[in-house]
Amino acid sequence: MSAVFGQIIIGPPGSGKTTYSAAIQDYFNKCTAGISSRHVYIVNLDAANVGMPYECAIDLVDLITVDDVCDNLNLGPNGSLMYCIEHIEKNIDWLLKRLESLIAQHP
């Protein structure tokens, strides 16, 4: 199996995380087109970031969203985000299964 690399992009709202992620994916896809079997995938772990301008290979909003938590549990945005973080921690197998599947597709 080839080595697997990743970047974790963090920052406050509006700091350019989505723009950077789209740009770096586009850059690597163009640089490796026809010369490498490497694949670039975006994994969204932000339960408040819905409607991404690109396709995510794994998207936390498929499991839980801040809006759903706000509506169903009557929490504010910060409490809802904390709930979502705790939910993914309790359901880490959901994420690991999807990551393992991506890696298995391209040994």
LINTAVEN-V412696 format. One record per pair of residues at least 24 apart in sequence whose C-alpha atoms are under 10 Angstrom apart, sorted by sequence separation. I is the first residue (numbers start at 1). J is the second residue. D is the distance in whole Angstrom. If there is no record, write none. Layout:
I:J:D
I:J:D
This chain:
18:42:10
60:84:9
63:87:9
64:88:8
63:88:8
18:44:9
60:88:8
63:91:9
25:54:10
48:77:9
22:52:10
18:49:9
22:53:8
63:94:8
22:54:7
48:80:9
63:95:9
21:54:9
22:55:10
47:80:9
48:81:7
4:38:9
6:40:9
18:52:8
19:53:9
47:81:7
60:94:9
5:40:10
6:41:9
7:42:10
8:43:9
9:44:10
18:53:8
46:81:9
47:82:10
60:95:8
2:38:9
6:42:9
7:43:10
10:46:10
13:49:10
18:54:9
47:83:10
48:84:9
59:95:9
6:43:10
8:45:10
47:84:7
58:95:8
46:84:9
47:85:8
45:84:10
46:85:9
59:98:10
45:85:9
58:98:7
47:88:10
57:98:9
58:99:8
57:99:9
45:88:9
58:102:9
57:102:8
45:95:9
43:95:10
43:98:10
43:99:9
41:102:9
39:102:10
39:103:10
39:105:10
39:106:8
38:106:8
37:106:8
38:107:10
37:107:10
4:103:8
3:103:10
2:103:9
1:103:9
1:104:9
4:107:9
2:106:8
3:107:9
1:106:8
2:107:6
1:107:5
